[in-house]
Amino acid sequence: MFRTALRNVLAHKARLLMTVLAVMLGVAFVSGTLVFSDTIGNAYKNKSAKSFDHVSVAIQPDRSSEPSGETGQGAKQQPLLTDALLKKSQDLPGASSVIGDMSGFTALADKNGKLVGQNWGTTGANFYPGADGKDSRYDFTAGHAPRKAGEIALDSRTAERTGYKVGDTARLSTDGPVAEQRVSGIFDTSNGNVVAGGSLVLFDNDTARKMLGKTEYDQIDIKAAAGTSQAALKSAAEKILPKDTMAVTGDTLADDQDRMIAAQTSALSQTLLYFAAISLFVGIFIIANTFTMLVAQRTKELALMRAIGASRRQVTHSVLTEAFLVGLIAAVTGFALGIGVAVGLRSLVNSIGASLPEGPLVIAPTTGVVALVIGVVVTMLAAWLPGRRAAKIPPVAAMNSVHATPTVRGLVVRNTIGSVIAALGLGALFMGVSAGKDGMPYMALGAGLMLIGVIVLTPLLSRPFIAAATPLLKPFGVTGKLARQNSLRNPRRTASTAAALMIGLTLITAMTVIATSMQTAINKMAADSLKSDYTVSMANYQPLSPEVNKKLAALPDVEASSPMRVAYGEADGTFTRIAGVDQKHIGDLLNLDFTSGSLDGLTGNSTIMDHDTADRKGLKAGDTTSVKFDDGKTAELKVTGVYRENDMLNGLFTPTAVVDPHLEKTADEQVLLKMKNGPSDRAEDSIVKALGENPAIKIQDKQDISDEVGGAINLILNMLYGLLAMAVLIAVLGVINTLAMSVFERKHEIGMLRAIGLDRSKVKQMVRLESVIISLFGAALGIGLGIFLGWAAGSGISDSVKTYAMEIPIARIGVFLAIAALVGVLAAMWPARSAARLNPLAAIKAE
C-alpha cells in the first residue's frame, strides 16, 4: 500500500502542487516566526549581557520601601545615591572601578528642527570618566567625550540618521530653555534605549546633573577587582547602604533583563503564531478539497483495490500515506523558506526604523521538529475525512465509470450540525454583548463558534447566493449559465473553496469596522471636548514650566489660555484627578456638557466634577464635597457644576489657586490656547517661536490629537492586514487548485462543449466566471460575518469609550469586494488557459 501511495503521489504531482504550496506557506510562517523571535531574542540577550560587563554590583533605590497606592505629592525625599555614597563605594575592598549613572529625557532636534525619536525615545545621560579618562559604557569612534558645558556626544546611530558630525552644533532641551551644544564625539554603546531605536545624548557629569535636574545618581555601578566575587562585593556594599537602598549583583540584573527580553519576544512570537495558525487553518480547506477531488477521480481505481482484497483500513491508510508524503515535502520546503522569511522579517523591521541588534541567525532544533510535525499533522488531519470516504467505496463501483456523487443525507447532517454550532455562537455573542466590557470571553467564544458554524453551513448558503447572482450572469449568455451550474454542481467543494477566503475577510472586515469606529470616536471626542485651537505639552508627557503659559498668554494672537495643573486625591473617599485651571478662560477652551450647574460659579474654593463621581456620592450642583489631596491636606469645595465625562475630560476642575498649595513643584500638564483668528500656520509658527523652537514641547491642534491616537490604530491595522495577507494568499491558491482539478475532472464535458461550438474564449470566460462567483461568495460571507462580529466587539468598547458608535467603512468594503473579484479573475488564469487548450477529441475520449 505504501508503494501504491508513493506511485499516486508521483502520478498526481501536478494536482498536488497547490496543496504543497499551501502547507509550505503555513509552515514557512510558523518556522520563520520561531527563527525570527529566537534570533532577535538571542541578539538582545547578547547585547544586554555586554551592557552589564562593567557592573558586578549595583546600588539602587529600594522600590519596595516606597509607600503603596497612587503616587502623589508627598514629602520630598532626601537624596540617596549621592557623591558621598559613590566615594564610599570606591573605597570598598574588592572594588576596581565605580560609575555613577544618571539619565533622563533630552529632546534632541535634527537639522530641520524636528524632535529625534518618538516622545520618550531620546535620552540624555552622564559621561562618568574613570582614572584613565574613559567610561567603559561607551566606545568612542570619532572625537572625544564631553568635557565641559556646551559639549555633547551622540550615539553613532543617531549621528548617522541625523547627519550630525563632530564639530556640528545641535539644539536640544530637557525641561527648560533650548540650548545649543557642540558635538564633541560619536560613540557606540550597548545601551538598551539605543538598541531599541532610541537616541542617547551624553553630557559631562556636572552638566548632566544640571540639565537633567538630578540631585543624585539613578544607580551606582561597582566593578569587582580580579579575584573578588560578586557575592563578596555585594556583602561589602551592603555595609555602607543608606536606608531605602539595596545592592544587586550584575548577574541578577542580567537575569532579570533576560527574563524581560524572553517575555517580550515570547509575546511577539505568540502574536505571529496566531496568524500562522489562521493560515494553516485556511490551508486545511485546500488539502481536504484536493484529496476529496482526487478520491472522486479515482473511484474506479479504489473500488478495484477493494475488489482484489484491500480492506477499508488499507484504503484509508493509503490516502493518509499520500498525505504524509505531501506534508513531509511541504514541511521540509516550508522550513527552508521559513529561514528566508526570518531574514526578510529582520530586514523589514530594520527598514522601518526599529534598529534590531546585530547577531547570528538562530535555528533551534526544536524549530525544525515543530515545522515537520505541523506540516505532516495538518496535512494528514485534513486528508483523514476524504480517506474515510475512499474506504467506503464498494467494490461494485468498479463496474461503473461514473464518479460517486455526494449524498443528500450527508448535507442534511452537515447543515444540522452547522446550525447548532452557529446558534450556540450567536447565544454566546449576545451574552457577551449584554455583559458589556466584562463579556469579552463570551464574545471570543461566540465569534469562534459563529465562524465554525458558518463554515459548516457554507454549502447551504451557497445556493441562495448563487441564485441571487444569476441576473448578473445573464449578460454573459451560455457561459454565465454554465458557470452558475458548475458552481452549484458540488456545493461542498464550492463551500470549502469559498470558506478559505471567507476566514481572512471575516477577520479583516471585523478589525476594519472596529478601527474605523474608534477613529471616528476619537475625532468626535476631540471635537466635542475642546473649544481650544491648540494644546501645548511636553513631548515626553512630563510637566511644563508655568512660564510657558505666561509666555503664550502674552502673545497678541492668543485670545484665551489656561494651564491644566494636575494633582490627585480623594473626593469623599473616591480617588480622582484634580485639574487646576484659569477660571476666567476655561469656558472658552473646554466644551463641557453639564447635567447640572455651570462654570459661572467656579471661583474661590469651588469645583466642577464629572457625572460618575457625582453620581457615586449623590452630589449635585450646590453641594459641598471634601477633597483630600495627596499631600495629606484636605479642602472643602463647593460643587458648582456636574458634567458628562469622556476619556479626554474627567475628574474635578478647580481654580489653580486651590491646587497650587498641594503641589511639591508648580507645573502644568498642558496649556490650552484659543487664537483670535483660529488655527493657522501663522498662528502655530508664532507659538513655536515664542517657545524658542523647543523640540521638547509638542504643539497639537484637534486633528493632531486625533491623528496621534488614530495613527497608532492605523499602524496596528496595517500590520494585521499584512499578517492576514498570508491567509488570503493561501485562499487564492485554494481557488486555483479547485478550478484546476475541476477542469481536469470535467475534461469529457469540456470536450463535448468544444465539439458543439463553444470556442476557446468562451471556455476561458466560463471558468473565470465560476472563479469570480466562488470568490465573491466567500467575500460576501466574510464581510457580512465580519461586520456582525465588529458590531459585537464594539458593544464592549462602547462601555469604555463614551463616543464610540459603530461605523461601517463602505469604501473599504467596496475595495474588499473588488479585490475578491480580482482574485477570482487572477486565480482562474491558469485553469482557464488549461481548459481552453484541451483537444476536443482527446477530451471526449476521457473518462
Number of C-alpha atoms within 10 A of each C-alpha: 14 14 11 13 20 15 13 15 19 12 11 11 14 13 19 20 15 24 30 25 20 30 33 30 28 32 34 28 28 31 33 31 25 29 25 27 24 22 24 23 22 22 19 25 21 16 19 21 18 16 19 21 14 19 24 26 29 24 25 19 21 12 10 10 10 10 8 7 6 10 10 15 17 13 10 7 6 9 11 20 22 16 14 10 18 19 11 13 23 17 13 18 14 19 20 15 20 26 25 23 17 21 21 21 23 29 33 29 22 20 15 7 14 15 23 23 18 13 20 18 19 25 22 25 23 25 29 23 18 12 7 6 10 15 17 16 21 19 16 19 12 15 15 18 27 23 17 12 16 16 22 29 30 27 23 22 20 23 20 12 11 14 11 18 20 17 13 13 18 19 20 25 21 24 22 17 14 19 16 13 18 18 25 22 24 27 22 16 20 19 19 14 15 22 19 15 20 23 26 28 25 28 28 21 21 15 21 22 19 13 21 22 14 15 15 16 23 18 20 23 25 29 23 23 15 9 7 15 14 21 15 14 22 21 12 17 22 14 10 14 19 12 10 13 17 17 23 19 22 24 17 13 18 19 15 12 16 19 13 13 18 19 13 14 21 16 13 15 19 15 13 19 18 13 20 25 17 21 30 27 19 29 30 24 25 34 29 24 26 25 25 22 19 20 22 21 19 15 23 23 14 23 23 19 18 22 15 9 10 16 14 19 13 17 24 20 20 23 28 25 22 25 30 22 17 25 28 23 18 28 33 19 20 31 28 18 18 28 22 17 21 27 15 14 15 20 14 12 12 14 11 8 13 15 17 18 22 15 14 9 16 19 17 12 8 11 19 20 14 17 29 22 16 22 31 23 17 21 31 24 16 23 27 19 17 23 27 17 15 25 23 16 21 16 20 12 19 19 10 12 11 13 16 14 9 12 8 9 9 9 17 12 11 17 20 14 15 23 17 14 22 24 16 16 24 19 18 23 27 16 17 24 21 14 15 20 17 13 19 20 14 19 26 18 17 26 24 16 23 26 24 17 24 23 21 24 23 26 23 18 17 23 16 11 16 20 12 11 15 16 11 11 19 12 11 16 10 14 22 23 17 18 24 22 13 17 21 19 12 13 19 21 24 27 27 26 31 31 32 32 32 32 29 27 30 25 22 23 26 24 21 25 25 27 22 21 22 24 20 19 22 25 21 15 21 22 15 16 20 22 19 26 23 26 22 22 23 22 21 19 14 17 19 25 19 16 13 20 20 14 12 23 19 13 14 10 19 19 17 22 25 28 26 25 26 23 23 24 23 16 25 15 11 13 17 21 18 28 23 24 25 20 20 15 17 24 18 18 20 15 17 21 16 17 14 16 16 18 19 11 16 22 18 14 16 22 27 27 27 23 23 15 20 22 11 10 14 10 17 21 18 14 12 16 19 14 23 21 24 20 17 13 11 15 15 14 19 22 27 23 29 27 23 16 19 16 13 11 18 19 21 26 29 29 23 22 15 20 22 16 12 20 18 14 11 16 19 26 20 26 24 29 30 23 19 13 11 14 16 12 8 10 18 18 12 18 21 17 10 15 17 13 19 26 26 30 27 17 19 18 20 20 15 16 17 20 17 12 14 21 14 11 17 16 11 14 18 13 12 17 18 11 19 20 17 22 28 23 18 29 30 26 24 31 28 25 27 26 25 25 20 18 20 20 18 18 22 20 17 22 22 17 16 21 15 10 9 16 12 16 11 20 23 21 21 23 31 27 26 25 33 22 27 29 30 26 28 30 29 22 23 27 24 17 23 26 25 17 26 26 21 25 26 25 22 21 19 17 13 13 16 15 21 22 18 22 20 18 16 10 8 14 20 11 11 19 19 14 15 26 22 16 23 24 20 17 26 28 18 17 25 26 18 15 23 23 12 19 14 20 13 11 19 19 11 14 13
